[in-house]
Amino acid sequence: MLERASSCLALAAILFLSHFCPPAFADQGAAPIKLHRETAHHNLEGRLEVYEDKTGEESFDSVRSKIFHLTRKAVPSFGLTRSVYWIKLVLENDTPGLRTVTLLIVNHHLDFVDIFVTSNRGAHIEKRRGGARVPWEERVSQGSRPVLTLDFAPDEQKTLFIRVQSLTPLWVPLVLSSEEAYVADDLRRYLFLGFFYGVMGFLIVCNLFAWTILKQRSYVYYILTLVGVVIWQLGYDGLTPRMTVFSRPEKLLHLFVSMSAFTFLFNTIFVSSFLAARKKYPISYRVLDIFTILAGALLVLYLINYYVGNFLAHVFGISLAWMFVIVIGLTWYRGETTARYLFLAHISFPILATILVGQLQGFLPYNVFWIQAMKIGYLLQGMFLSLALADQYATMQRGFRRMLEEQVAERSTELTAANEVLQHEVIERKRVEGLIAKAKREWEQTFDTVPDLIAIIDRNYRIMRLNKAMADKMGVHPRDAIGANCHKVCHGTDHPIDNCPLRMSLADGKEHSAEVSEPRLGGAFLVSVTPLRNNGGEQPEMFVHVARDITDRKIFEEKLRTLAITDSLTEVWNRRYFLRLAQRELDRSKRYGGQLALIMIDLDHFKVINDTYGHDVGDEALKKVAELARISMRQVDIFARYGGEEFVAMLPETGMEQAVRVAERLRQKVAETPLTADNRPVRITLSIGVAVAEPKATDLVTLLKNADQAMYKAKQNGRDRVEVFEPVASILVDGGSGAGV
């Protein structure tokens, strides 16, 4: 009850402040903006007029005759409001030639954006639509943000009426620029976004690799935090993909933006785990635990009601940022030096979050730098958090080394004492000789019991001695190998092999090592050669040859490589490796010519099979399709599991007709080979799309998209059929006739 009451009070406070912080207006009207050819970006400060429709029901015809008030803000910001706002902008082309400008609405979270354009050249009124809740096909532009292109005749004046309505904070940043400036700005924006997401992806991969080695849970929480940030920012930047599975376009955007609560949750868990707060700082742990519970509740609320969750996320995000700084700062102050990088990673977020929320709510003026500063903060946070994890591991290593040094010092003290005793007893020659003989026997025993393959070799490649492990590996007696040529005994050759470390050590007198594959000895070995110098001579007289069997490690590494490029269920190539092979094959086709076909395969009603017979039968269906595909295709064909119940195949040197025959043959084999579940046959059918690459024109993304469209056409036309992608006409092959149309 206390949490619910506090949440309601926070929401009420935001609504109260938003209501009493209206935008500043002036009474005089705005002068038209002159579209000079040399102006790349037009300053809109003092040129925008605003009208508030409190009912939200007024039409354009009634509004255009209303009195608009000139706003003194460059970016109109109205906070949280249920009113509809109209923004008026007058543009005039005072040049003798044609002029084209671009109007960009930076905020793509607005629910509805309607743009009405009138001209002094006629009574025709253009109407464009945009906004997060507007269907894709009705939007003014298909990009991440609403973009309106306006063409002006000489001396033409156009008036723009922009109607905005949203349950999210209502701020309308407008950018009026030339076409060239818009393209340049968009390019710079995508370069910055590419850099940001590239660095974030690099951090995810690096920390995932570190987790596979160190197996620390903190890395898992940190990786999940980074994943949440990436997905959240994709929604924030308007880069959510267009997916027809979502009936309303704003649902996918809301899902991506709700990952902010996911980020809050796992960032809190990461900080608690990193600081070991449960054991070391119980009070801090309780505070972090409370915020963890609140973050989880916020995530659930986000998914239930996006708008309420979005309102509360602003308050919670600022509170969480300040809480992190206080808790981590106190931990550092108490002497926990590993918290210093963690503190640096979070120190900027309270200020950045406060400024960002202030701009979104209309309390602070809009500034594009502070809008994008959060990304810089995330990059710095990722860098410092990686340093924090590395510093924590280094601290553990230093403690371990310190313990080893203490043990070595203790052991050295014992050895020094023993040496002093021996020095006092050196006069007892017989005892010393006995000790030497004993030490020699122990060395001999150690030499022969070491599992590594050890040999002592002279400068002429002759074996002077070898231990039992090496003799057994080569199948000779240790005495019989003395004086023999090491290359003859080890490799069956009269000369050194190419990467022989002994030959390199002979050349420069230094230690060398190399991995050597020797089928005669049954595997791979890590060979190290160390020169031995007698009486301080410059040229070594002997070389210690040590070989360690690494066959099992090589086999394990090969298994790991295989697992990385194959699908674990069907044992065919996975999607990532397929894309690499397919791109290589497409490049080869473009370079040398030749035909290239791609087949996209999807199991019909796969969810029904899973729901009816269970996932085990679904898995068997996938494996059966993969097995029949391998039988139906050539060895040169590239077949892979593309994801879920989808498979994909690339057929080199294959035209459309032959590819259709291959696809139809596979479809018939699958349809004629049912599975058995609960003593009942389960018939499997496929929807297959076929596309052929145009020489030197089609890229891999387009080819996959064409095949995917053909596959979906097969599903729309009844499933269990093959469809061919063509720009104008389509080739249809169904299960009944097998003929193309």
N, C-alpha and C positions, 0 to 999 in steps of 0.2 A: 504493500500500500504506500509506503514511504517513497519507493522508487517511482511509482506511478504519479504520486502527487508532485514530486520534484520535476518530472518530465513535463507535466501539464503546466506547472509554473514557468518553466523555461520557455515553452512554446508561447504562453500568454505574454511573456516579456518581449519576445521577438516581435509578435504581432503588434503589441502596444508601441514599441519604438518605431516600427515600420510605419505605423499610422501617423505618428507625429513627426516624421522626418520627410515631408513632401519635397519634391524638387523645387529649386529656385526658379521663378518665372519673372519675366519682364513684360511690360504692356505693349511696347511697340512691336510691329511686325518685322520679319526678317527680310533682308534684301536678297534678291536672287544670287545664286552662286554662278560666277562667270567661268565657263569651261575653256580656259586658255589652253592652247595646245602644248605650251611648255610646262604646264603644271602637272606633275605626276600624282600628287596626293593633295586633295582639297581639304582645307581646314573647315570643319563643320561647327566650330565653337561660335555661338551667337547666331547661327543660321537655322536652327531647328525650332519649330513651333509645335506645341503639344496641346492636346485637348483630352480631357478625362471623361470617359463615358461610364458613369457609376453603375448604370443598369446593365450595360453590356449588350443592349438590344438595338442600339441605334444603327441605321443603315448608312451606307456611304453617301447617298443622296441627301440625307438629313445632316450628316456631319460636315460635309464640304461647305455648307453655308454657316457653320458655327464660327464663333470667335476663337481662334487659336492663340495661345500665349507663348511668347518667345522664352525659351529656356536658356539660362546662362551656363548650363553644363554642356561640355562637348559630348558627353555620353549620358543620355537620359537614363536615370535609375530611380525606380519607384518602390524598391523593396518588395515585401510580401503584400499583395493586394488582390482583391477580387474585382477591381475595376478593369475596364478595357481602356487602353490608351491609344490615341491616334497621334502620329508624328507627321508633320507636314514639312516638305522640303521642296524648294523651287530651284530649278536648274535652267540656265540659259546659255546657249551656244552663240557667242558673239563673234565667232570666226567665220570667214567666207566659205569654208569648206565643211565637209561632213565631219562629225565628231562622235566617237564611241567611248563611253565611260562604263565603269563597273561599280555597282553598289554591293558591298559585302556586309552581311549581318553576322558579326563574330559569334554571338551567343546562339548555339544550335540547340539549347535546352528549352527554348520557348515552345509552349504547346502549339500556338497558332500564330501565324504571321500572314496577313493579307495585305497585298500591295496594289494600290490603284494608281494608274498613271494617266494624267490628262495632258493635252497638248494644245497650244494656241493655233495649231494648224488644222484642227478639226474637232468634232464633237465625240470622236471615238474614245472610249475608255478601255485601257488595257487592265486586266486583272491577273495577278499572279498569286500563288499560294506557297506557303512553306511552313515549317514547324515540325516538332518531334512527333506530334499526334496526327499529322497529315499523311495519308497514304503516299507511298513512294511515287506512284505514277502521277499524282496531282501536284508534286512539289515544283517550285520554280527552278531548282537545280538538283541534280542527283549526287552532288558532292557532300562533304561533311558539314558544310555550312550553307545557308541560303545566299545565293549569288544572283544578282539581277544585272543583265547587260542592256544598256540603253543606247540607242542610235539617235543622233540629232542631225537634223538638216541645218543648213546655214540660217542663223538668226532664229532658230526654233527654241521655244521655251516650254519646258515640261514641269508639271507639278506632281509630286509624289505624296500620296497619303498612305502611311504605313500603319496598319491596325495590328496591335500586339496584345495577346492575352495568354496568361500562364499562371499555373499554381505554384511554379517555382519562383525564386526572386526575379523580379521584372527589371532587368537592366538590358539596354539595347545599344550596344556599341556598333556604330556604323562607320564604314571605311569607304570613301568615295575616291576612286583613283582611275587612271587611264588603264586600258587593257594591258599595256606593256608593264606598268607598275604592278598591276594585280598579279600577272604571271610571275614576275620577279619575287613579289612578296610571298606568293604561294610556294614557289620553289624554296625560298629561304625557310619558310615554315616547315616544309617536309624534310629539308636537310636537318634542321634542328630536331624534329621528331625522330628522324632516322638515327641521328646520333644518340638521342636519349634512349630509345628503345634498344638500340644496339648495345649501349653500355649496360643497360639493365639486363638484357639477355646474357651478356658476357658474365655479369656478376652471378646470375642464376647458374650458369654452366660451371663456373669456377667453384662456387660453393657446393654445388652438387658433387663435383669431383672430390672436393675436400671432405664432404660427408662420407663418400664411399671409402675413403682411406681412414678417417678418424672415427667414424661412427658416433659422433656426438649429436645429441638431440637438438642442441641449440642451432645447428646448421639446418635441420629440418624446419624449425619454426622460422628461421631467417629466410629460407628459400620460399616458404609459403607466404611470408610477408612481401617479398619481392614480387611473387606471382600476383598477389592481390593488388599491389601498386600498379603493375603493368596493365592488368585488366581494367582497373579503375580509371587509369589515365587514358586508355583506349576509348572508354565511354566518354570521358571528359573532353577529349579532343575530337569527338565525333567520328572515330574510326571504326565504329562497330560495323560488322559485316551485314549485308542485306540478306536476311534469311526468311524465306516464305513460311517457315514453320511457326513463326510468331504472327498471330492474326492481326495484331496492332503493332505498328512500327516502333512506338515508344517503349514497348515491353522489353525489347532487347537492350535498348539504351538504359532503361532503368535497372535491368539485371547487371549490366556492366558497372554502372555507377554505384550500385549497392555493394560492390566489392570494397568500397572504402571501409565499411563496417568489418568486413573480413580482414582487411589490413590492420585495423585497430585491434582486433581480437588476437591475431597471431603476433603482432608487434609487442603487445603486452605480455603474452606468454613467453616470447623470446627474451624480453628484458628480465622477467622473473627467473627464467632458466639460466640466463647468462650470469646474473648476479648471485645465483644459488641462494635466493632470498628465503626460501623455506627453512634452510638450516642456519644461515648466518644472520639474517635480519627479519625476524618474525613480524615486526610491525610493518615494515615495507612490504612484506609478502602479503599481509592482509589487505593493505591498500591496493596493491596490484591485483589481488584476487577479486576485490570488489569491482575494479574497472574491467577485469576480464569478463565477469558475469554481465556487467552493463553492456560491454561490446557485443557479447553473444545475443543478449536481448535486442540490441539495436539491429543486428543482422537479421534476426527473425522479423522484427517490425518493418525493416526495409523491404523484405520480400512480401510482407502482407500489404503494407500501404507505403508506396514509394515516397509520397509527398510528406507525410508525417515523419517518416524515417529520415528524409533529406533535411527537414527542419531541425530535428533533434541532433543529426550528425554534425551540424555546424557548431552547436553548443558543446557537444561531447568531444568533438575533435580538438577544440581549443582547450577544454579542461584536461583532456588526456595529454596534450603536448606540454602544458605547464606541470602536470603531475610527474611526467617523465623527467623533466629538468630538475625538479625538486628532489625526487627520490634518488635519481642517479647522482646528482650533485652531493647529496648527503652521504651517499655510499662512498664516493670518491674522497670526501672530506674525512671520513672515518679511516682512511688509509688503504682502501681497496684500489690499488693503482690500475688494475685492469679495467676500471670503469671510466678512465679518462677519455678513451676513444669513443666509448658509448655516450659519454656526456657531449663530446664535440659533435657526434652524429645527430643529437636531438636538440642542441641549443638554439638552432635557428628556427625551429618549427613553431614555437609559441608566437613569435612575432609574425612569421609568414602566415600562419593560420589566422591570426587575429586580423591582419590587414586584408587577407583574401575574403574572409567572411564579412568584414566591414564593407568591402566593395560590392559583394554580391547582395547584401542587404540594403545598400544605398546609403550607409552611414559615411563612407569615405568615397572620394572621387575615383573614377575608373582610371587605371594605369596599366597598360599592357605588360610592363615589366613585372609588376607584382603578380599579375595573373600567371605569367610563365615562370616566376621565381620559384614556385613550389617544385617544378621539375628540377631546377638546379639544386634545390634543397634535397630532393630525393637522390640525385647523383652523389652529392656530398655525403648524404647519410649512408648510401651503399658503400662508398669508399671507406668511410670511418668505421662502419660496422664490420667490414671485411678486415680492416686493420685491428679492430677490437678482438675478433675471433682469432686472428693470427697472433696477436699479443698474448691472448689467454693461453694459446697452445705453447708459445715461446716461454711463458712463465712456468708452465708445467715442465717443459723440457729443462729449463734452468734449475728447477728444484731437483729433477732427476739427476742432472749432471753434478749438482752440488752433493747429492747423496753418494754418487759414485766416487767423486773426488775425496770425500771423507773416508770412504772405504779403502780407496787406493792409498791415501795417506796413512791410514791405520795399518794397512798391509805393508807399506814401505817401512814404517817404523819397526814392524816385526822382522822384516827382512834385514834391516840395518843391524838390529840386535843380533840376529843369527849370524850375520857376516862378521861382526866383532868377535863372537865366540869362535868362529872358524879361524880368524886371524890369530887368536890366542893359541889355537891348537895346531897351527901350521907346522910347528916344530915336530909334531908327531907325524912323521912322513908316511908311515904305513897306514895310519888312519886316513890321512889325506888321499893316499892312493886308493884306499878302499872306497872312500867317498866318490872319487873320480870314476872308479870302475862302476860303482852303483849308478851314478848319474848317467854314464854311458849306456848301461843296460836299460835304464828308464827311457833314455832318448830313443834307443833302438825299438823298445816296446811301443813308445808313442808313435814313432815313425811308421810302424807297421800296422798300428790299430786305427790310424786316422782314416775316415771313410773317403776323403778326397784322394784323387789319383796324383801321386807325387813322384817326381823323378829328378835326379841331379844329373845335368848334362854338361859336357865340356865345350870348348870353343869349336871343336870339330864335329859337333852334332853327335858325339858318341855318348851312350848312356853309361854313367858311372855308378848309378844306384837307382833303384825304384822300390816303392813300398809294395806291400802285399796286395792292396786294393787295385793298383795299376797293373800289376802282373796278372792278377786274376782276370781283369777286364780284357787284357790283350791275349790271354790264354797261354802265357809262358811262365817259366820258373824265373824268380828274380835273379838267380845266378846266371841263367842262360842268356838274359838280356844285356848283361854287362859287356860293354865294348861294341854293341850293335848300333847301327845307324838308327836314330830316333824316328826319322821319316819312314824308313823301311818298316819298322816295327809298328808304328802307330797308324800310318796312312797307306802303306804298301807302295810308296813311291821312293825314288832315289833323290828327290829334291824337295825343298820346302814348299808347302802350299802357299797360296797367294797372301792370305792374311795371317801368316805364321808369326806369333808374337816373339818367338825365339830369334828369328831372323832380324826383326826390328830391334830387339835388345842387343844383339851382336853388333848392329850397325852404330847405335848411339850410346850403348852402355847404360840405358835407363830401363826402368820397369815398364812392361807393356802387358796388355790384356786384350783378349778378343773372344768373340763367340765363334765356335768352330762346330760345324756339322760333320759328323763322321759316321756314315752308314755302317762301316765295318765294325765299329764299336757299339752300334745300336742306339744312336741318339745324338743329342747336341750337348756341347760342353762349354763352360766358361773357363778359358785357359788364361792363367797369369804366369808371367815369367819374371823372376827377380834375380838380378846379377849379384854374385858374391865375389868380393875382392879380398885377396889374401895379403896380409901385412900392409894394408893401405895402398896397394898398387892402383894405378889409374885404369888399367885394362882388367876387367873381371875374368877370372879363370874358370869359374863354374856358374851355372845358372840353375835356379830352383824352378822347376816346371810343376805347377799345380793346376789340375783340371777338376772342375766340379760338374757333376752330371746335372744338367738343367732341362733334361728331356721332359719331365713331368710339368715343369713350369711352362715350357713352350707349348705343350699340348693344351694346358689350361688357358694360355693366352689365345690360342687358336679357337678354343671353345668360346671364350669371351667375344672374340671378333665375330664368330658365327652367330652368337646370340644377339649381337648388336645390329646385324643386318638382316636377320630373318624373323618371321613371325613365330612366336613360341607355340601357338596352337596349331597352325596349318603347316609349319615348316617351309613356307615359301618366303620370298623376299618381303621385307616390310616396306612401308610407304616411303620412309626416308631414303633407303637404299635404292628403291625403284626410281625415285625422282632423279637420283644421281646417274643411274644407268641409262634412264630414258633420255636425259639431257645429253649424255655422251653420244647416244645413238642418233638423236636428232641432229646434233652438230655434225656427226659423220655423214648423215644423209644430205645435209645442206652442202657439205664440202665436196663430196664425191658424186652427188646425185643419187638417184634411186628412189623407189617408193617406200613409204613408211605408214603403217596403219596402227591405230590404237583402239582397243576394245575396253569398254567400261561395263562391268558385270555387277548386278545386284540381285540378291536372293529375294524372291517375292514372298510377301507375308511372313518375313522372318520373325517379327515380333509375335505373330500368332503362334508360330511353331514353338517359340520359347515359352509363351504363356500357357500353351495347351499341353505340351509334352515335357517341358522343363529345359533348363539351359544345357543339360548334358546332351540332349538330342539336338539342340541348336548348334552346339560345338561339333557334334558328329556331322551335321549337315555342312558346316563350313569346311571341315576336313575332307568330306566326300567331294565337294565341288573342287577343292584344290587338287585332289588326287586325279579326278577325271580331267581337269584342265592340263595337268602335266602329261597325261596320256595323249590328249588331243593336240598338243602343240609341239613344235620343234624345239630342239635344244637351244637354238639361237634366239628363240622368242623369250621375252622378259615378262614373267608372270609374277604378280605380287598381290598381297592383301592390302587394299587401299585404306580400309578402316571399317569397323563394324561388320556389316554383311556385304560390303563392297569389295570387289576384286578388279584388277586392271591388268591389261596385257598389251605389250608393244610388240608388233610384228615387223621386223626389218625385211626390206626387199619384198614387200607385200602390198598389192594394190587393193582397191575396194572390193572387187569381185572375190578374190581369194580370201580376204579378211572376213567377208560375209559368210563364205563357206565354212571357215574355221569356227566362227561364232555360232552358226547354225548347228554344226556338228556337236559342239560342246553343249548347246541348249538341248538337243535331242538326247544326248547321252545322260545328262543330268535328269531330264524328265523321265527317261526309261529306267533309271536306277534308283528306286525309292529306298528310303531307310525303313527300319522296323522299330517301332516303339509300342510297348505294351501289346506285343503280338499283332500289331496292326501296321500296315504299310503307310509310310509318310511320304507323299509325293512332293518333290522339290522342283520348282520351276525358276527360271531365270528371266530377267529383263536385261537385254544387252543393247548397248549403243556402240556404233562403229563410226570412226572418223579417220580420215586420211590427211596426212600433212601435205600442204602445198609446198612445192620445192622453193626453198629460199624465202619463204614468206611466213609460215606458221611457227609461232614459238610454242614452248611446252605448255604454258598456261592456257593459251588459246586452244591447243589440241585437246587438252583434258576437258576444257569447258565444252567444246563441241561434242566430244564423246558423251559427256555427262548429260548434255541436252538431249542427245539421241536416246540415251538410256531412260530419261524421264518421259520422253515421248512414248517409248515402249510401255512404260507403266501406265501412262494415260490412255493408251490404246488397248488396254486389256491385259497386260503382262504376258509372260511366257512367249516372248517374241523378240525379234532382232530388228532394230531400227538403225537407219544410216543417216548421218548428218550431211545435209547438203544445203547451200545457201538458199536455193529456190525450191527444188523438188526434193522429196525424201524417198528413200528406198525402204520398203516395208517387207519384212519376212516374218510370218507368224507360224505358230505351231501347226496350223491346219494345212495351209497350202505350200509354205516354204518358198513362195515366189516373191520377187521384189516389185514394187510399184513405184 
